């Protein structure tokens, strides 16, 4: 299994996580989810690895409040992220050791 980062190059935390991975000698598969949005099925799979759909939701994104997603059902959250990839909480790193939203960036080290 390769290491994958779900990445937004405009996000400082995402860039920091990518740097941590590379400094550790890992060249991850980079998925720029805004350019290549994840399918609903891929989001559901990732949510399962993370322990719930709520972890995939970027609650600070104004659209999340507009759509009333805080505390929403998992299916509703996944549908919203599939429709609006900006709601995806980045960066997410998946390695053979597991998956996690790496906020703060140093959490990526736990997956190496």
Secondary structure, DSSP 8 states (H G I E B T S, - for coil): ---EEEE-TT-HHHHHHHHHHHHTT---EEEETTTS---HHHHHHHHHHHT-GGGGB-TTSHHHHHTT-TT--HHHHHHHHHH-GGGB-S-EEEETTEEEE-SSGGGGGGG-
